[in-house]
Amino acid sequence: MIIIITIEFSLTRLYVSRFLMRVCTCEFSFDKTHLFHDIALMSEPCLFYKVNAKIRSVLGYRALRRSFDGASPSESENQLNELLSGYPRNHNYRICNNKLLPGFRLYERLRLVNSACPQKLESFLDIGCCRGFYVANAAQQPGCRISVGIDVHEPFIPAAEKVKQSLKLTNANFYLATLDDFAGRLEDYGGPFQTVLNIGTYHYLFWGSSFSPNAFYSHREILSRFDKICTDRVIFSARLEVNRLPDGVREKARQHKNVGAYNTADFLKSAQEFFDVRKVGYLGTYPLFVMSRKKRS
């Protein structure tokens, strides 16, 4: 344990030192390419961060579960809950007494996503909404006018719609749609949206998937659509390195001419055209970014 801590501390100190050295030697007019490269190098959470985040999540989740003590789902909720578990397991949740109860892995994400949202959530879009938890959670926030989820996996949409009906969420909507279709008919879907969420599905937008062959093969093409559909911020986390992609996507990427552009540094460089980007934490081992839309003159 001591050896692991020492190695992690040493690597973190090395990356920070390199970053500070570039700032000092370049008299604050440093090359952005170096900056993005250094941020990419520091994309792994240190051991202290991981332990601290886990403790906070465990304590928070215990408190949440205690608030459900003595409660049990109705028969109709039990039937609905059967649709709300399965792969991917970090999206599993239940309905109990007309309330959302996330699984622990989903709660770990939710805690950080909530902290990245604006204090007053006015409108919300989840790109790759799965079974609709984040959309339903946002729809329940006071002042949220509309909360929308899109996905390309057809079975997710009926399950999310049943959650909407069960919780009587009149301001929530779910659509089977690609990002391109959605951005092309934005007003028909109630957009643009103050807050956009995209976590865990970016690589499918870039490379395509078995559910939708549509692929952009370009950070800029995707980010320009994010810019179009959002008015304030994008909360974002993704597998931005080829060696961390799912097996099938990784093999497709390695055979494509644009494979060299798929990395954290190139993503951040492209994002800077449209957004001010800051890292606010990690979802597991993947960085969580808040990308604030740049003011237009």
HELIX and SHEET records of a PDB file:
HELIX    1   1 ILE A    2  THR A   25  1                                  24    
HELIX    2   2 LYS A   32  LEU A   41  1                                  10    
HELIX    3   3 LEU A   47  ARG A   66  1                                  20    
HELIX    4   4 GLU A   75  ASN A   81  1                                   7    
HELIX    5   5 ARG A   89  HIS A   91  5                                   3    
HELIX    6   6 PHE A  104  ALA A  116  1                                  13    
HELIX    7   7 PHE A  133  ALA A  139  1                                   7    
HELIX    8   8 PHE A  156  LEU A  167  1                                  12    
HELIX    9   9 LEU A  179  GLY A  184  1                                   6    
HELIX   10  10 LEU A  186  TYR A  189  5                                   4    
HELIX   11  11 TYR A  202  TRP A  207  1                                   6    
HELIX   12  12 HIS A  219  ILE A  229  1                                  11    
HELIX   13  13 VAL A  242  ARG A  244  5                                   3    
HELIX   14  14 ASP A  247  ARG A  254  1                                   8    
HELIX   15  15 VAL A  259  ALA A  261  5                                   3    
HELIX   16  16 THR A  264  ALA A  271  1                                   8    
SHEET    1   A 2 TYR A  93  CYS A  96  0                                        
SHEET    2   A 2 LYS A  99  PRO A 102 -1                                        
SHEET    1   B 7 ALA A 172  LEU A 176  0                                        
SHEET    2   B 7 ILE A 146  ASP A 151  1                                        
SHEET    3   B 7 SER A 123  ILE A 127  1                                        
SHEET    4   B 7 PHE A 193  ILE A 199  1                                        
SHEET    5   B 7 CYS A 230  SER A 237  1                                        
SHEET    6   B 7 TYR A 286  ARG A 293 -1                                        
SHEET    7   B 7 PHE A 275  LEU A 283 -1                                        
END                                                                             
